[in-house]
Amino acid sequence: MPEYDLESGRIVGERPRWRVIAPYVGIPAASAAIFGGEAIGLPAVLSALGLGGDSVETAVGAAGGASEVIISSTAQEQANLGVSGLSQFMSGNQLRAYLANPAAGSRFLGTAVHNATARVLEIRYPGRFIYNTIGPDFLDTTTKELIELTTPRQAAAHLARPGYGGVTISTYTLP
């Protein structure tokens, strides 16, 4: 799996797939690293959750997949704009709710990242990515791949949704 620099959103290296998934199934990365993914039975745990073997490849996406990288890097660019840059993608009520309580209003900032990402993707790749507000976020019309955009912390919850078994997760982090 590609490893991204949190500041730039660029790929800086590779990580074993079990290291990427371990935190999302409740196994601290430190424990997994000390014992090794296989030593603690991570493949069996992932399989029991429906994320093992071939399903991991499908759910997380092939390393370096073009759609995932394009969407992640574009979303990270937008997230890096911060509240001031993303406020144009929020309604007045959403912005006021966020400013009054950023923790409770973070969903509005996430929605703004999604909307900004969709706009930039349409400019850079006209007609390639179709943005959906219900179900998986993007359809890559070139590859027919469904991509869900979220933060790393929410990736497991998104993958657990009904019908998301073949969806590729694409992530960004908020500043």
N, C-alpha and C positions, 0 to 999 in steps of 0.2 A: 504494500500500500504506500502511496506517496505520503511523505511527511511535509507539512506546510509550515513556512515561517509565519508566525501569528501576526507580525507587523505588516509584511508585504503581501502575504497570501501566495507567495511563490513556492514551488516545490524545492525543497532543500535536501531531500534524501528519501530513503525507503525504510519502512518498518514492517516487521513480520505481521501478517494479518491478525494473529492471536493477540498481539500487543495493542492493536487498534480497537479490537472488540472487547477485550478484557474489562475495561472500566464500565462498559455498558451492561455487562451481565453480573455486576457486583463483585468482581475480582479486582482488588487494587493492583495497579500496574506494577508497583514495587514487589508485591508477592509473586506475581506472574513472572517478573524478571528474575527474581531470586531463584525460584524453582524451575523456571522454564515453562512455557505454555503447555507442553505435553506432559511434564512431570506432575502438574496439578490436575490433569485430566480436562483441560480446557476444551479440547476437541469434543469430548463426550458431553460436556456441559452445553456447548454450542449446538451440538446435534440434538440434544433433548429439548432445546428451546426452538428447534426448527431452523437454526442458523449454522449448522455444521456442514462440512463437506462442500458439495456443489452449491448449496443454498447460501453459504457465506460469500462465495464468488458472485452470485447473482444479487444478493441483498446489498452488499457493500460496493460492488462494481469492480471491474478489472482495474488493476493498478495502472494509473496514468490514462484512464479513459478520457477521451477528448471532451465529451459532453460534461462530465463531472468537473474537469479542470476548468473549462471555460466558465461554467456557472459559478463554481467556487471562487475563482479569481475575480470575476465580475462582481459578485456579491460582496467579497471582501473589500474591493475598491469602494463600493457604496457604503458599507458599514464604517469604513475609515473616515467618511465625511462627517460622522458624528451627528448629534442632534441638529446642529445648525444647518448642515447640508441636507439632512433627511427631512427636515420640517416641511418642506414643500410637498412631500409625499404623504403627509398626515392631514387630517381634517383639523379644524380649529379646536374641536372638542378633544380629539385624540392628543393633540399637542399639549393642551392645558392639563389633561389627565396625566400625561407623562411627566410634565414639569412639576406638577403637584406631588407626585409620588413615583419616581423613576422605577423603583422595584415593582410596584403593582402595574405600572404602565409600560413595562418593557415589551409587552406583546405588540403595542402600537409601533414601537421602534422596529421590531422584527417585520411587521407588515410593511413599514416604509422601506426597509431593505429589500423585501420581495418586490414591491412596486418599482423601486428605482432600478433594481436588477433587470426586471422585465423590460423596462424602457430602454436601458442601455443595450441589452441583448438584441432588441428589435432594431436598434440603430446599427449595431455592429454586424449582426447576422440576420438581415431582413428575411422573415418567413421561416427561419430555421427552428426557432424555439417558440412553442405555443404555451402561454402562461395560463394556468387554471387557478381559480380561487377555491375550488372544491376538488378534493382528491389530490393526487401527486401534483406538485407545483408546475413542472414543465414537461412537455413532450418535445423531444428532439425529432423533428420531422425527417432528418437525414438518416438517423440510426433507428428510429422508432423506440428509443429508450425513454422510460419515464424517470424523472429525476425529482427528488424531494429535497428542497432547500431548508436547512435548519442549522441550529448551533450544535456543536459536538455534544453538549450536555443533553440535548433533546433527541439525539439520533435514535437511541434505542426505543424510546416511546413512539417515535414516528414509524419505525420498522415494525412495531408490534400492532399497528393498526390493521384491521381486516383489509385484505386485498393489496397489501403493500409488500408481499413476498418477493416480487420481481423488480422492485423499485430501487434505483441507485440513490444513495444518500450523498448529497453535496453540502459541505458545511462552510460556515463563516463564523467569525467571532466578533462580538460587539466590543467597541473600545472601552 
